[in-house]
């Protein structure tokens, strides 16, 4: 099976796409990654076919609808000749790379959507995604959720209008028929029950890949190890790293900062650098992070509780889901005293680590993404 995997440029989206390509390759399929240049060389070094795409010059858009649909429609037309040359049997399109699904439709190819996080489609039974709220209970709770959904309805209608215009502008029917299947690449513990779960959506577990497989060494000593992972997202909390280091100072802990841009002048109880995080997490007692999906999933798979310092985007939603599950403490807005208190709380209470381990175990109850794609064909 030849598979074209189309991914957005952010690490949180291209890394799961690379992981999926490696899963396809491991069973003898032929994946090709189509993404921007940022992580393409690292993907090629990992053994993934990823041709350079001169036409794919991504730029930020002020309006999310314009980015998701109008810009995507233009990219879809440019993607068509690339797909025609590759002749894939199926296209997997990242949830933010709508151009992949549109181009597949233009060519009559089956396509599957990849969500590298929980399912974020609006639901008639949940509060709006991004609110961080649990599903309302009782008459009052259901009324609250309905009112909140009403607040977002206007934006959703505007998005549909933008989608219709973008699709018809490139010769597609106004209404999107949707993918043949959805791969929801998260832990079941981070999903929430909904009355309108899509019939063709499959939770397949986190798709994780490290561009630098050699891990960072922690500082020597017997004190508990705190892994600090500043967010790679532009919407991450500001000054999270400096605040966290000040909070940890004097707590009798060691710290390892996992980052592509290590700071200078660190004390002896801190190390910093880039590299694979798996070995580091197996030694950790707590992770301080922005609650982006990739690092949060890694921590839970390793059974490590989290102090979440969420920024914008979906970090607030994910942080609250982990906190309700019992594996995280949220600090927002970040300040030194609050982060210090949260780290102390997690280190002192073994229930947080137990909850993280339980969350990680839910990976046993997921579908295989390769099998889902083959079933589509």
C-alpha positions in Angstrom: 0.0 0.0 0.0 1.4 3.4 -1.0 0.4 6.1 1.4 0.8 9.9 1.1 0.9 11.5 4.6 0.3 15.3 4.5 1.2 17.1 7.7 1.3 20.7 9.0 4.7 22.3 9.9 4.4 22.4 13.7 6.3 19.8 15.7 3.1 18.7 17.4 1.7 17.7 13.9 4.7 16.7 11.9 6.2 14.4 14.6 3.1 12.2 14.7 3.0 12.1 10.9 6.6 10.8 10.9 5.7 8.2 13.6 2.8 7.1 11.4 5.1 6.8 8.3 7.4 4.6 10.3 4.5 2.4 11.4 3.5 2.0 7.7 7.1 1.2 6.7 7.6 -1.3 9.5 4.9 -3.6 7.9 6.1 -3.2 4.4 3.9 -0.3 3.1 5.3 2.6 1.2 4.7 5.9 3.0 5.7 9.3 1.6 5.6 12.4 3.9 4.5 15.7 2.4 5.3 18.6 4.7 7.2 21.9 5.0 10.9 22.0 5.2 11.2 22.6 9.0 11.5 18.9 10.0 11.9 17.3 6.6 15.6 16.6 6.9 15.2 14.9 10.3 12.4 12.7 8.9 14.6 11.7 5.9 17.4 10.8 8.4 14.9 8.6 10.2 14.3 6.7 6.9 11.1 8.4 5.8 10.7 9.4 2.2 9.9 13.1 2.2 10.5 15.0 -1.1 11.1 18.7 -1.0 8.0 20.7 -2.0 9.0 24.1 -3.5 5.4 25.1 -3.8 4.6 24.6 -0.1 5.5 27.9 1.4 3.4 28.2 4.5 2.6 31.5 6.2 0.5 32.5 9.2 -3.0 33.8 8.6 -4.8 36.2 10.9 -8.1 34.2 10.7 -8.2 30.5 11.5 -10.9 30.0 8.9 -8.8 31.5 6.2 -5.9 29.3 7.2 -7.9 26.1 7.5 -9.9 26.5 4.3 -9.0 29.4 1.9 -5.3 28.8 2.1 -5.8 25.1 2.2 -7.8 25.2 -1.0 -5.0 26.9 -2.9 -2.5 24.4 -1.5 -4.7 21.5 -2.5 -4.6 22.6 -6.2 -0.8 22.8 -6.0 -0.7 19.4 -4.3 -2.7 17.6 -7.0 0.3 17.2 -9.4 2.5 15.9 -6.6 -0.1 13.3 -5.7 -0.6 12.3 -9.3 3.2 11.7 -9.6 3.3 9.7 -6.4 0.1 7.6 -7.3 -0.8 6.7 -3.7 -3.5 4.2 -2.8 -4.6 6.4 0.1 -4.0 9.8 1.6 -3.6 10.6 5.3 -4.2 14.3 6.0 -3.3 16.0 9.3 -6.3 17.7 10.9 -4.7 21.1 10.3 -3.5 20.3 6.8 -6.9 20.4 5.1 -5.2 20.6 1.7 -4.4 16.9 1.8 -8.0 15.9 2.1 -9.1 18.4 -0.6 -6.5 17.2 -3.0 -7.5 13.6 -2.4 -11.1 14.5 -3.2 -10.1 16.3 -6.4 -8.4 13.1 -7.5 -11.0 10.7 -6.3 -8.6 9.1 -3.8 -9.7 7.7 -0.4 -8.4 9.8 2.5 -8.1 9.5 6.2 -7.8 12.3 8.8 -5.0 12.2 11.4 -5.7 14.0 14.7 -2.5 14.1 16.8 -4.5 14.7 19.9 -8.0 14.0 21.2 -11.0 14.5 19.0 -11.8 18.2 18.9 -15.0 18.2 16.8 -17.8 20.1 18.3 -20.3 17.9 20.1 -24.0 18.4 21.0 -23.3 16.8 24.4 -20.1 18.6 25.5 -19.1 22.2 26.4 -17.0 23.9 23.7 -13.6 22.3 23.2 -11.0 24.6 24.6 -13.1 25.6 27.6 -11.4 22.9 29.8 -14.8 22.2 31.4 -16.1 18.7 32.1 -19.4 17.7 30.7 -22.2 19.4 32.7 -24.2 17.2 35.1 -27.9 17.6 35.7 -30.3 20.2 34.4 -28.0 23.1 35.4 -24.9 21.6 33.9 -26.6 20.7 30.6 -28.0 24.3 30.4 -24.6 25.7 31.0 -23.1 23.6 28.2 -25.9 24.6 25.8 -25.4 28.3 26.6 -21.6 28.0 26.0 -22.2 26.2 22.7 -24.5 29.1 21.7 -21.6 31.5 22.3 -19.5 29.6 19.8 -22.2 28.9 17.2 -21.6 32.1 15.3 -17.9 31.3 14.8 -18.8 27.8 13.7 -21.3 29.1 11.1 -18.6 31.5 9.8 -16.2 28.7 9.5 -18.7 26.6 7.5 -19.3 29.5 5.1 -15.5 29.9 4.6 -15.3 26.1 4.1 -18.1 26.1 1.5 -16.6 29.0 -0.4 -13.1 27.5 -0.4 -14.4 24.1 -1.6 -16.6 25.4 -4.4 -13.8 27.7 -5.5 -11.7 24.6 -6.5 -14.5 22.6 -8.0 -15.5 20.5 -5.0 -19.1 20.2 -3.6 -19.8 22.8 -0.9 -20.5 20.2 1.8 -17.5 18.3 2.9 -18.3 14.5 3.0 -15.5 14.0 5.5 -12.7 11.5 5.6 -13.2 7.7 5.2 -11.9 7.3 8.7 -10.3 9.4 11.5 -7.2 8.4 13.4 -7.4 9.9 16.9 -3.8 9.6 18.1 -4.2 9.9 21.9 -4.6 7.9 25.0 -8.1 6.8 25.8 -7.6 8.4 29.2 -7.4 11.8 27.6 -10.6 11.3 25.6 -14.1 12.2 26.9 -17.4 10.3 26.3 -19.7 12.1 23.8 -23.1 11.1 22.5 -22.1 11.8 18.9 -18.8 10.0 18.6 -18.2 9.7 14.8 -18.8 6.2 13.6 -15.5 6.1 11.6 -13.3 7.6 14.3 -10.7 5.3 15.9 -8.5 6.0 18.9 -5.1 4.7 17.9 -2.9 5.8 20.7 -0.2 8.5 20.7 2.0 8.6 17.6 5.4 9.6 19.1 8.7 10.3 17.4 11.9 11.9 18.6 14.0 13.7 15.9 17.1 13.3 18.2 17.1 9.7 19.6 20.1 10.2 21.9 18.7 11.2 25.3 19.7 14.0 27.6 21.6 12.9 30.7 20.2 14.1 34.1 22.4 15.7 36.7 24.0 13.2 39.1 22.6 12.6 42.5 19.8 10.9 44.4 17.3 13.8 44.6 14.0 13.5 42.7 14.3 14.3 39.0 12.1 17.0 37.6 11.9 17.1 33.8 11.1 20.6 32.5 9.8 20.8 28.9 9.0 24.3 27.6 6.3 24.3 25.0 7.3 24.2 21.3 4.0 25.9 20.4 3.8 29.6 19.8 0.8 29.7 22.2 2.8 28.3 25.1 2.9 30.1 28.5 5.4 33.0 28.5 8.5 32.8 30.8 7.5 29.3 31.9 11.2 28.1 32.0 12.6 30.9 34.1 9.7 30.8 36.5 10.0 27.0 36.9 13.8 27.1 37.5 13.3 29.8 40.2 10.5 27.6 41.7 12.7 24.5 41.9 15.7 26.3 43.4 16.1 25.1 47.0 13.6 22.2 46.7 16.3 19.5 46.9 15.5 18.2 43.4 17.5 17.7 40.2 16.2 19.2 36.9 16.7 18.3 33.3 15.4 20.8 30.7 14.4 19.2 27.5 14.7 22.0 24.9 16.3 22.7 21.5 17.5 26.1 22.9 19.2 25.4 26.3 19.8 28.5 28.4 23.3 29.6 29.6 24.6 29.8 33.2 22.7 26.9 34.7 23.5 25.7 38.3 25.0 22.2 38.9 21.7 20.6 39.7 20.3 21.4 36.2 21.2 20.0 32.8 19.7 21.1 29.5 19.6 20.2 25.9 17.8 18.4 23.1 17.4 14.6 22.7 15.1 11.7 23.1 13.0 12.0 26.2 12.0 8.4 26.9 15.0 7.4 29.1 14.7 10.7 30.9 11.1 10.3 31.7 11.6 6.8 33.0 13.9 8.4 35.7 11.6 11.3 36.4 9.4 11.9 39.4 7.4 14.8 37.9 7.3 16.7 34.6 6.7 20.4 34.4 5.3 21.2 30.9 2.8 23.3 29.0 0.5 20.3 28.6 1.0 20.0 24.9 -0.3 16.6 23.7 3.0 15.1 22.7 4.9 15.6 26.0 1.8 15.0 28.1 1.2 11.6 26.4 4.8 10.6 26.9 4.7 11.5 30.6 1.6 9.4 31.1 2.9 6.5 29.2 6.0 6.6 31.5 3.7 6.8 34.5 5.0 10.3 35.5 2.6 12.9 36.9 2.6 16.4 35.5 2.6 20.0 36.7 0.8 21.6 33.8 1.6 25.3 33.0 -0.7 25.6 30.0 -0.7 28.4 27.5 -3.3 28.9 24.8 -4.6 26.6 22.1 -5.5 23.2 23.3 -3.1 23.1 26.2 -5.8 24.4 28.6 -8.2 21.7 27.5 -5.6 18.9 27.8 -4.3 20.1 31.2 -7.9 20.0 32.6 -8.5 16.6 31.3 -5.3 15.3 32.9 -6.2 17.1 36.2 -9.7 15.5 36.3 -8.1 12.1 35.7 -5.8 12.7 38.7 -2.4 12.8 37.0 -1.8 16.6 36.9 -1.9 19.8 38.8 -2.6 23.0 36.9 -0.7 26.3 37.5 -2.2 29.2 35.6 -1.1 31.9 35.4 2.5 30.8 36.2 4.3 32.3 39.2 7.2 31.0 41.3 5.3 30.3 44.4 2.5 28.5 42.6 4.8 26.3 40.6 6.9 25.4 43.7 3.7 24.5 45.6 2.5 22.3 42.8 5.8 20.4 42.5 5.8 19.8 46.2 2.3 18.6 46.1 2.9 16.1 43.3 6.1 14.8 44.9 4.5 14.3 48.3 1.4 12.5 47.1 1.8 9.1 45.4 -1.7 9.2 44.1 -0.6 11.4 41.2 1.9 8.9 40.0 -0.6 6.1 40.4 -3.1 8.0 38.3 -0.5 8.7 35.6 0.4 5.0 35.5 -3.3 4.1 35.1 -3.7 6.6 32.3 -0.7 5.1 30.5 -2.1 1.6 30.7 -5.1 2.7 28.6 -2.9 2.5 25.5 -3.6 -1.2 25.6 -7.2 -0.5 24.4 -6.5 1.2 21.0 -6.8 0.4 17.4 -3.9 -0.1 15.0 -3.7 2.9 12.5 -2.3 0.8 9.7 -5.2 -1.7 10.0 -7.7 1.2 10.0 -6.2 2.6 6.7 -6.1 -0.9 5.1 -9.7 -1.4 6.0 -10.6 1.8 4.2 -9.1 0.3 1.0 
